[in-house]
Amino acid sequence: MQTLIAPSANFSPANLRVPPTTKSEEGAWGHRMAAYLRPDDAHPIQVQTLRKARMVVTRLRCDTGLSEISAPVPYEKAFVVALQLRESPFHELWLDDRPVAVGRYPERSVSILDLEQRPSMLLPNPFDSIHFHLTRTALDEISDDYGASRISGLSWPHGEIDPVTNHLGLTILPALENPKHTSMLFLDHAVFALKTHFAQTYGGMRAPSIACRGGLAPWQERRSKDLMNERIESDISLVELANECRLSRSHFARAFKKTTGHSPHVWLMQRRVQNAKRLLTESESAISDIALACGFSDQSHLTKVFSKLMGAPPGAWRRAVKC
């Protein structure tokens, strides 16, 4: 049962100074969101940020909790979907300077903030969470992409766990910690899947049946595969592939998987592994050089993907083949 918690003594959200807006970082994400939470030398916040496909992903960690109420987040036509990586046993929340009912947030639970309500919060306990910052404009684009009605808002039951957001959020987590090991195509796919899930599960978006069309036309399949093969040593985005096929991102991603049985990212990883197998067999090149030649960021990246697909690391696979 939730109870209404009154603001702590001596705190007044409406009177707190708001951090100034910077041209390089607008909106409640990244270091700017951390600044609203009012960290200091004794209560530092670790920030990791990833901007991708009109959604910003920020991980905020604080091992001490914060002693002051946050500054009100300025009015913004956007939402923050928060995935708790650590249990939050207690916090206080204000929306438009009014206290609202809050309660415990278990580890892996999801919460949503509507930034049009100028939220303020007090987080006295250690926290670790991933924030997905999504503007209303981005939500409108998703609805338009699917031919669905516009979404009026996002909501989710307090403290409930969403397995899909958990899975996709934890999939993106390594990209926050080590971006160079993550392909652009993979991130595009994961972020697009998250945005679509938010729109459907939290916003109630229902796409008409016409959105579930068939696969790619033969020329589209050839063009998308040719483009990925041409860029096998570098990176490519979902937007570029969709544009080449004259499709929206959502239609292209669905149609490519229906045609090939794999997402564009998985198909590209398989092609890179095939190239790596050929070089491992036909040359004496170092595995680190083969990794770069096949579009992997380094040897460890190749080893991770190769082992997953082939059941053995590239060095062991090469020795077995050449025996």
C-alpha positions in Angstrom: 0.0 0.0 0.0 1.3 3.4 -1.0 1.2 6.4 1.3 1.5 10.1 0.6 4.8 11.4 1.8 5.1 15.1 2.7 8.2 17.1 1.7 11.1 16.9 4.2 11.5 19.9 6.5 13.4 22.9 5.1 13.1 21.8 1.5 11.1 23.8 -1.1 11.4 22.5 -4.6 10.0 25.6 -6.2 12.7 27.8 -4.8 15.7 25.8 -5.9 18.0 27.1 -8.6 17.9 25.3 -11.9 21.2 24.5 -13.6 21.7 26.6 -16.7 21.0 25.2 -20.1 24.0 24.6 -22.3 24.0 24.4 -26.1 25.9 21.1 -26.0 23.5 19.3 -23.7 19.8 20.3 -23.7 17.2 18.3 -22.0 17.1 16.3 -18.7 19.8 13.6 -19.5 23.5 13.0 -19.0 25.5 15.3 -16.8 22.6 17.9 -16.9 20.2 15.4 -15.2 22.9 14.7 -12.7 23.3 18.4 -12.0 19.6 18.7 -11.2 20.0 16.0 -8.5 22.5 18.3 -6.8 25.6 16.1 -6.2 28.6 17.5 -4.3 32.1 16.3 -3.4 30.8 14.1 -0.6 27.9 12.7 -2.8 29.3 12.3 -6.4 27.3 10.8 -9.2 28.8 8.7 -11.9 27.4 9.4 -15.3 27.5 7.4 -18.6 25.6 8.6 -21.6 24.8 7.3 -25.0 22.9 9.3 -27.7 21.2 7.2 -30.4 18.3 7.4 -32.8 16.5 10.3 -31.0 16.7 8.7 -27.6 19.3 9.3 -25.0 20.4 6.6 -22.5 22.0 7.7 -19.3 23.3 5.6 -16.4 23.4 7.4 -13.1 25.1 5.9 -10.1 25.6 7.2 -6.6 27.1 5.1 -3.8 26.1 7.4 -1.0 22.7 8.7 -1.7 22.0 12.5 -1.8 21.4 14.8 1.1 19.4 17.5 -0.7 16.3 17.6 -2.7 16.8 17.9 -6.5 16.2 21.1 -8.4 12.9 20.9 -10.3 13.5 19.6 -13.8 12.4 22.3 -16.2 9.3 21.8 -18.3 10.1 19.7 -21.3 7.9 17.7 -23.7 9.6 14.5 -22.9 9.6 11.4 -20.7 12.2 9.6 -18.7 11.8 5.8 -18.4 14.0 4.7 -15.5 15.2 1.1 -15.0 16.4 0.5 -11.5 19.6 -1.6 -11.4 19.6 -1.4 -7.6 16.7 -1.4 -5.1 15.5 2.0 -4.0 13.9 1.5 -0.5 12.8 5.1 -0.1 12.6 8.4 -1.9 10.4 11.5 -2.1 8.9 12.9 -5.2 7.2 16.1 -6.2 5.3 16.9 -9.4 4.6 20.5 -10.2 5.8 21.3 -6.6 3.2 18.9 -5.1 4.1 15.8 -3.1 2.9 12.6 -4.7 2.5 9.0 -3.5 5.7 7.0 -3.8 7.0 3.7 -2.5 9.8 1.2 -2.7 11.3 0.6 -6.1 12.7 -3.0 -6.3 15.8 -3.9 -8.3 14.8 -4.2 -12.0 11.6 -2.2 -11.6 10.6 0.5 -14.0 9.3 4.0 -13.3 8.3 6.8 -15.7 8.6 10.6 -15.2 6.6 13.0 -17.4 8.9 16.0 -17.6 6.0 18.3 -18.3 5.3 18.0 -14.6 8.6 19.5 -13.5 9.6 16.6 -11.1 11.7 17.1 -8.0 13.0 14.2 -5.9 14.9 13.4 -2.8 17.1 10.2 -3.1 18.7 9.6 0.3 19.8 6.0 -0.5 22.5 4.8 -2.9 21.1 4.4 -6.4 22.0 2.9 -9.8 19.6 3.4 -12.7 19.4 3.7 -16.4 17.4 6.6 -17.7 15.9 6.5 -21.2 15.1 10.0 -22.3 12.4 10.2 -25.0 10.8 13.3 -26.4 7.2 13.6 -27.4 8.4 14.4 -31.0 10.2 11.0 -31.0 7.1 9.3 -29.8 5.1 11.0 -32.6 7.6 9.7 -35.1 7.2 6.2 -33.9 3.4 6.4 -34.2 3.6 7.9 -37.7 6.1 5.2 -38.7 3.7 2.5 -37.7 0.6 4.4 -39.0 -0.9 4.5 -35.5 -2.7 7.2 -33.6 -0.5 9.6 -31.6 0.4 8.7 -28.0 -1.0 10.9 -25.3 1.4 9.8 -22.5 3.3 6.9 -21.0 2.4 5.1 -17.8 3.5 1.9 -15.9 2.3 0.5 -12.5 4.5 1.7 -9.6 7.4 -0.6 -8.8 6.4 -3.2 -11.4 9.1 -5.2 -13.3 9.0 -5.2 -17.1 11.0 -8.1 -18.5 11.4 -6.6 -21.9 12.8 -3.3 -20.7 15.1 -5.2 -18.4 16.4 -7.5 -21.2 16.9 -4.6 -23.7 18.3 -2.3 -21.1 20.9 -4.8 -19.9 21.8 -5.5 -23.5 22.6 -1.8 -24.0 24.5 -1.5 -20.7 27.9 -2.8 -22.1 27.6 -0.1 -24.8 27.6 2.6 -22.1 30.6 1.0 -20.4 32.6 0.3 -23.6 31.1 2.0 -26.7 33.9 0.9 -29.1 32.9 -2.7 -28.8 29.3 -2.0 -29.9 28.3 -1.7 -33.6 26.2 1.2 -34.8 23.7 -1.3 -36.4 23.3 -3.2 -33.1 22.6 0.0 -31.1 20.1 1.2 -33.8 18.3 -2.1 -33.6 18.2 -2.2 -29.7 17.2 1.4 -29.3 14.5 1.2 -31.9 13.2 -2.0 -30.2 13.1 -0.1 -26.9 11.3 2.9 -28.3 8.7 0.7 -30.0 8.2 -1.3 -26.8 7.7 2.0 -24.8 5.2 3.2 -27.3 3.2 -0.1 -27.3 3.5 -1.1 -23.6 3.6 2.2 -21.8 1.8 4.4 -24.4 -0.8 1.9 -25.6 0.1 2.3 -29.3 -1.7 -0.2 -31.5 -0.5 -0.3 -35.1 -3.1 -1.2 -37.8 -2.7 -4.6 -39.4 -1.5 -3.0 -42.6 1.8 -2.3 -40.8 2.6 -6.1 -40.8 3.5 -6.3 -44.4 5.7 -8.8 -46.3 9.4 -9.0 -46.7 11.8 -7.1 -48.9 11.5 -6.9 -52.6 14.4 -8.7 -54.4 16.1 -5.5 -55.3 15.9 -4.2 -51.7 17.4 -7.4 -50.3 20.2 -7.3 -52.8 20.9 -3.6 -52.1 20.9 -3.9 -48.3 23.2 -6.9 -48.4 25.5 -5.4 -50.9 25.8 -2.2 -48.8 26.6 -4.2 -45.7 29.2 -6.2 -47.6 30.7 -3.0 -49.0 31.0 -1.6 -45.5 32.1 -4.9 -43.9 35.2 -3.3 -42.4 33.4 -0.2 -41.1 30.1 0.7 -39.5 26.7 1.3 -40.9 23.4 2.5 -39.4 19.8 1.2 -39.7 18.8 4.5 -41.1 21.2 4.3 -44.0 20.0 0.8 -44.9 16.4 1.8 -44.7 16.9 4.9 -46.8 18.7 2.8 -49.5 15.6 0.6 -49.7 13.2 3.6 -49.6 11.6 2.3 -46.4 11.0 3.6 -42.9 13.3 2.1 -40.2 10.5 0.0 -38.7 9.3 -1.4 -42.0 12.9 -2.2 -43.1 13.8 -3.9 -39.9 10.7 -6.1 -39.9 10.9 -6.8 -43.6 14.6 -7.7 -43.5 14.1 -10.2 -40.7 11.1 -11.7 -42.5 13.1 -12.2 -45.6 16.4 -13.4 -44.1 15.3 -14.8 -40.8 17.8 -12.5 -39.0 18.0 -8.9 -37.9 20.4 -6.7 -40.0 22.9 -6.7 -37.1 22.9 -10.5 -36.7 23.2 -10.9 -40.5 26.2 -8.5 -40.6 27.9 -10.3 -37.7 27.5 -13.6 -39.4 29.1 -12.2 -42.6 32.0 -10.8 -40.6 32.6 -14.1 -38.9 32.5 -15.8 -42.4 35.2 -13.4 -43.6 37.2 -14.1 -40.4 37.0 -17.8 -41.0 38.3 -17.4 -44.5 41.3 -15.3 -43.4 42.0 -17.6 -40.5 42.1 -20.5 -43.0 43.9 -18.9 -45.9 46.4 -16.6 -44.2 48.9 -16.5 -41.3 47.8 -13.0 -40.3 47.6 -12.3 -36.6 44.1 -12.6 -35.1 44.2 -8.9 -34.1 44.8 -7.9 -37.7 42.0 -10.2 -38.9 39.6 -8.6 -36.4 40.2 -5.1 -37.8 40.0 -6.4 -41.4 36.6 -7.9 -40.7 35.1 -4.8 -39.1 35.5 -5.8 -35.4 36.8 -3.1 -33.0 39.6 -5.4 -31.7 40.6 -9.0 -31.1 38.5 -9.4 -28.0 35.4 -8.2 -29.9 36.1 -10.8 -32.6 36.7 -13.5 -30.0 33.4 -12.8 -28.3 31.3 -12.9 -31.5 33.2 -15.7 -33.1 33.0 -17.9 -30.0 29.2 -17.3 -29.7 28.6 -18.3 -33.4 31.2 -21.0 -33.8 31.5 -22.5 -30.3 35.2 -21.9 -30.1 37.5 -18.8 -30.1 39.2 -18.0 -33.4 42.7 -19.3 -32.3 41.4 -22.7 -31.3 39.2 -22.9 -34.4 42.2 -22.1 -36.7 44.3 -24.8 -35.1 41.6 -27.4 -35.4 40.9 -26.6 -39.0 44.6 -26.7 -40.0 45.4 -30.0 -38.2 
